[in-house]
Amino acid sequence: MNDWHGWAAIAVFVVTYGLIISEKIHRVGAALGGAALMLAIGATDDESAFFSEHSGVDWNVIFLLLGMMMIVGVLKKTGMFEYLAIWAVKRARARPFRVMVMLVVITACASALLDNVTTVLLIAPVTLLVCERLALPAAPFLIAEVFASNIGGTATLVGDPPNIIIASRAGLTFNDFLVHLAPLSALLTLVLVLLCRWLFRTSFVYDGTRAEEIMALEEKEAIKDPRLLVQGLVVLVLVVAGFVLHPVLHYEPSVVALLGAGLLIAVSTVETGEILQEVEWPTLAFFAGLFIMIGGLIETGVIGEVSRSLAGAIGDNELGGSMLLLTASAVLSGVVDNIPYVATMAPITADLVHTMGGASDHVMWWALALGADLGGNATAIGASANVVVLGIAERNRQPISFWQFTKYGLVVTAVTVGLSVFYVWLRYFVLA
C-alpha cells in the first residue's frame, strides 16, 4: 500500500460509504464528493480516473446503461409496459405472491441471456405499473427482482459483467458456465421464491375489487403506437442478439446498446430530447463517482493488499482456498462494486490456480464467480442492477432506502452463499 495515500483513500471511502448508508446526503452527492476527494488527495488522478481500464470509470457500463435507458424510454411511449403489466396480472389471477413469482422467474431467466442491468431496466417499469394497478407497495417486488437478476446472471458467461472478465482470464466458454453454474442458479432461484414468501409476507394483500377491475381489462387496448412498438421490438431483438453473439461479433455490450439506441431514434419519429429526459442521469453520475472512488483504492494498493493477504492465507490448500475465496468475495462484493473487484482478483486467482497445479474443474474460478455475483445482493450498492433499480424507484416516487434494501439483501446473500459453499464442496471435492 502506497504510504499515506492508502490510508487517506480508505478514510474517504469509509466516510462516503457511511454517508450513503445514513442517507443524510443524497447518494449521488456523496459519491461525487468522495470521487472529488480521491482526486484532491492524489489517491488517483485524471488519467487513471477517466482513461484507465484497470482503475478508472468503466465507460462500458456507463454507455451500456445510457443506450438501454434510451431504448426503454422509446418503448415506454408505445404502451408496451402497460400491456405486459395487465397480461402478467391476469395470468396470475391478480394474486400478489403469484405476480411476484412470475416476475422473479422471468427476471432470473432474462438475466441469464441478457446482462442483469438490461433486464431490470426492462422489468422495473412493468413492475411499477403492476403494483400501481393492484395498490401494492413496489419496493418488495423491485427488491426481489434485483435479487433474481443477480442470481440469474450467475448462470451464464454474459449474465453478469464479472463472468466475462473471469471467462477471458481463465479461458472458459459459454458452455462451461452453463454446465457448472446454471444448475446452481436454477436451484437458488427456487430458494429465492421461497425466501420472498417469508421476507415480504406482509406485502401480499389481495384486493378483490381491484382484481376484478384488472381481470376485466383488455391488454391490447394499452398499446398506443403499434408502429413504434414494432420498430422498438425489432431493435431490442437486434440488441439482444448482439449481446448473445458477443463471442462471435466481438462488439462490447455498450457499443451494441448505443448502436441500437441510435438506430431506433433514427428510424422513429420520437424527439431525441424527449428520450434523453427518460435517462436516469443521477444513476450514471453515481456510478461514475463510485468507480473513481474504487479506482482510488486500486491505485493506492489497498485492494491489491487485501487480495494478496487473501492469497497468502490460501496457499496451496484447494478446498480451504475455494471456500475462503467464495466467502471473502461475497463479503467484499457487497461493499465495493463486483466489476473492479473481479478485475483485481482475476490475476491473483490465476496465480493461485497455477500454484495448485491447475486446480481441478476450475473450482477456484467458480468460487470467485459465485462469491462476486451473489455477494452483490448484500447491500444497495453491491451490484450495478441494485443501483439502477434504486434510481428508477426514486424517479417514480417509490424510494427504497439503503437499509430497506440491505436488511433483505443480507438474508438472501447469507442463504445463497451458504448453499453455494455446500455446492462447491459437494460437487468438486466429495463427488469429484
N, C-alpha and C positions, 0 to 999 in steps of 0.2 A: 504494500500500500504506500503510495507516494506521500511522504512527510505529512504536514498538517492539512493538506488539501483533502485527504481522505476523510479525516475526522470532521472537517468542516462540511464536506459533502454529506456525510451521514447525518450531521446535525440538521442541515437544511431539509434533507429527505424526511427525517423523523418529525420535525416541526410541521412541515407541509402536510404530511400524512395525518398528523394529529388534527390539523385544521380541517382537512377533508372529512375526517371521521366526526368531528364535533359539529360540522356544518355551520360554524359561526361565520365563516366566509364561504361564498359560493365556490364549489369545487373547481370551476374554470379559473376564477381569480386566484385561488390557492395554487393551482398547478402552474399557471403562467408566472405567478410571483416566485414560486420555487425555481422554475426554469431560469428566470432573470437572475436570481441569487446565485445559482450554479455558474452562470456566465460571469457574474460580478466577482466571485471569489476565485475564479480561474480554475474551477474544477473541470470545466470544459471550455471550448472556445467556439467561435462562429464556424470554423471549418469542420470541427468534429460534430457540432450540433446540427448543422444543416447539410453537410455533404458526406459524412462518414457512414458507410454501410453497416459498420460494426456498432457504433455508439451514437448515431445521430437520429433525427426524426425518420421514422420508417415511412417514406413517401408512398411506398406501395400500399400500405394500409390506408393512409390518408386519401389517396386518389381512388382506391377501390371503394371506400365509403362514399366519396363525392359522386362517383359515377353511378353507383347503385341508388343513392338518395335521389338523384335526378330522375332515374328510370322509375322509381317508386312514385315520385312526385307526379309524373305523367300518368301513370296507371291509376292514381288516386282520382284524377279528373274523369275517368271513364265510368266510375261506379262499380268497378270490379270488386273492390274490397267489401262494399255493401252486399253485393251478390254472394260472395263467399261466406260472409258473416251469417246471412239468413239461411243459406244452404247448410252450413255447419250446425246451426242451432236446430234446424228442422230434423236433420239426421239424428241428432242426439235427443230428440223429443223435448228440447228446452230444459233438460236436466243438467244443472251446473257441473256436477262432477263428470258426467259423460262428456260434456263440452270440453272440460279440461283434459280428459284422457285423449280425446280426439286431437286437440291442438298440440298436446305434448308428443304424441306419436308422430303426427305429421311433421312437427319441428325436428324431432330426432332423425327421422328418415331423410328429410330435405337437407339437414346439416351434413349428412354423410356424403351427399352428392355435390352440394354447394359448399362454400365455406360458411361457418356458423354466423358470421356477421351479416352476410347477404340474406340468410334465412330469417333472422329476427327482423331485419328491415322489411321483409315481405309479410311476415306473420303478425307483427305487432299492430299494424293498422286494423287488420281483421279482428284481432282480439279486443281492441278498444271499442269497436263497433258492436261486437257480440255482448260485451259487458254493459254497454250503454242500453242495448235492446232488452237485456234481462235485469237491468237495475242492480248489477253486481259490482263489487269493487274490482278494478282492473289489476291492481298490484299483485295479488296472488297468482293470477293467470300469467301475467308478464314474467314474474319471477320464475314460475315453473317452466316456462318456455326457454328462459335463459339456461336453466339447468339442463334441459333437454338438448339444447343446441350444443352445449359444451360436451355432453355425454355422447350425443350422436356424431359430433365432429371427430371424436376419438377413433371412430371405426375405419376411416379411410385416409389415404395419403393427402387428399385435397380438402378434407373436412375441417382441419384446424391448421393455421399457418405453421405452428411448431413442427407438425408432422412433415411438412415439406422440407424444412431445414434438416430434420433427422434423416429423412429418406435420402436426401442429397449426400449427406456426410457418410451414412452407413451403406449406401448402395442398395437400398431397399426399394421394392417395386410396389405398385398399387395392389397387386395380388397378395403380397406379403402382409400388408396391413389388413386386408380382408380376412386372411386365414388366421392371423394371430390376435387381432384386436376387435374385429366385427362381432364375434360371438359374445365376448365380454360386454361390448357396448349394448348389444341387444338385451342381455340379462340386466344390465344396470338401468336401462330404460324402463323395464318392467318393475324393478325395485323403486325407481323414482315415482312411478304411478302410485305404488302402494304408500310411499312416503307422503306424497301430495294429499292422499286421502286423510292422513293423520295431521300433517302440518297445517293444512288450510281448511280443516273440517268446519270451522265456524263461518266460512265464506259461501258454503254451498246451500244457499237459501232459495228454495223453489217458490216462484211467484206464478200461481196458476193463471191469473188474469193476463199477465204479460206473455206467458207461454201460449195461451190461446190466440192472442193477437199476432204473435210471430208465426204460428203454425198456419194462420190464415193468409199470410203474405205470399206473393208470387215473386220469387227472387229475380226472375228475368226483367221485371219492371225496374229494378235498381240500375240497370245499365243505361247510362246517359248518352254515351257516344260510342256506338258499335264500331265505327271505322277506326277511331283512335285506339279502341281496345284491341282490335286485330293487329294494328301496327305495333302497339306496345307488347303484345304477347309474342309476336314474331321476333322482335328484337330481344326480348327476355329469353326466348328459346335459344337464339343465336349466342347470347352471352353465356348461358348455362353450358352450351356445347363447347364454347371457348374455354370455360373453366375445366371441364372434364377432359378436353383434348390437350391440356397444357403439356403433357409429356411429349406430344407429337408436334404441336404448333410452337412451343417454347415462348408463348406470349404470357407475360405476367398477368395475374388476375386484374390488377389495376389498369393495365393497358386495355384489356378486354372490356372492362366496365366503362372506361372513358370512351372507347370506340362505340360501344352500344348506346351510351347517352347521347353522343354527338350525332349518331345515325338517327336516333328517334326524334331528336329535336329538328333535324334537317328534313325528315320526311313528313312530319306532322305540322299542324298549324298552331301549335301551342307556343305562346310567347316565352322566350328564354328567361326573361325577368321573372315571370310567374313561377317557373320551375326552380330558379335559384332561391326563391323565397321559401321553398319547401326543404331546402338543405339545412341540416342540423349544424349550423356553423359553430355554436358553442361546444358541441361534442368534438368537432375536428380540432378546435383550439385546445380543448382539454387533452386530447391525445398528443398533440404537438408538445405541450408543456410536460406531460408525463414522460414522453420519450427523451426529452432533453434532460430531465432530472435523472432518469435511469442511466442515460449516457454519462452524466457526471460521475455516477457510482462506478461505471465501467472504466472511464478514463483515469480515475484516481486509483484504480486497482482494488476497490472494495469488493466487487462481485467476484473478481478473479481470486482474491484472498479466501473468500467463502468457499469457492469451488475447489481450490487447492486443499483447503482443510478437509473438505468432504472426501477428496481423492485420497488424502493421507490416512483418513480413518478407514477407508475401504480396503486399501492394499490389494491383495490378490484373492480375497475371500469373495467368491462369486455370489453365493447365497446371501451373505450378510450385506455385500455391496449392492446387490439389486434391491434388497429391502430398504436399505438406507437411502439409496438414490431415489427410489419411488416416493418414500415418505418425505424426505427433505425437499424434493422438487415440488411436492404438493404444498408444503408449508410456504416455501419461497415464492411459488407462483401465485399464492393468494395475496402477496404483498407487492411484488413487482410484476409487471406485465410478462406473460409467459414467452413472448416472442424474443426479447433481448436475453431473457434468462436462458432459453434453449440455445440461442446463438452462442452464448458464452460457454455453456456446459458441453456443447457438441464436441469440440476438440478434446476436452478433458475426458469425456466418455470414450472417445476413440482411443485415447492413450490407455484408459483402464481396460478396455477390451483387448488391446494389444498385449498388455501386461499379463492378462489372464489366459493368453494363448488363443484368443479368438472367441472366447465365451460362447457356449452352446446356444443355438437358436436365436442369436441376437438379443438375449434376455436383458442385457443392460440397456439396450436401446428401447426395448418395450417398456422397461421400468421408467426411463426418462420420459417417454411419450405419455404414459398413463399419469405419472405424477404431475407433469406440466399441464396437461389437458384438463384433468379432473380437479386439480388444485385451483384452477381458475374460477371455480364455483364458490370458493370460500368467502370472498369479500366482493363488495360492489365494484371494485376496480381491478379484480384479479384477471379478467379477460376482456378482450375487445367487445364481445357481444354484450357483456354486462353494462359497460359504459354507454353503448349505443341505446340500449333499452331504457336506461335511466334518463337519457336525453329525450327520447321520444315521449316517455311518460310525463316528464316535466313540461314539455311543449304542449301536451294535451291536457294540462291542468290535473294530472293524476300523479303527483310527485311521489317517488319512492325514496325514502331516506337511506343513508348508508347503513344504519343499524337494522332497519326493517329488512333490507336485503340480506345482510350478513348473518343475522340470527338464524335464518333458514339455511343460508349457504354453508355455514359451519357444520350443521347437522348432515346435510346432503353430502358434503365433502368427506366427512368422517366415515359415513357408511360406505360410500362408493370406493374411497381409497382403501378402506379396510377389506372390502371384498376383492379389490384388485391385488392387494398383498397376498391374500389367500389363493387367488387365481394364478399368480406368478409362481408361488411356492408349489402349488399342486401340479401345474402343467409342465414347468421347466425343471423341477427338482425331484418331485415324488414320482410322476408318471413318465419322466424322460427316459 
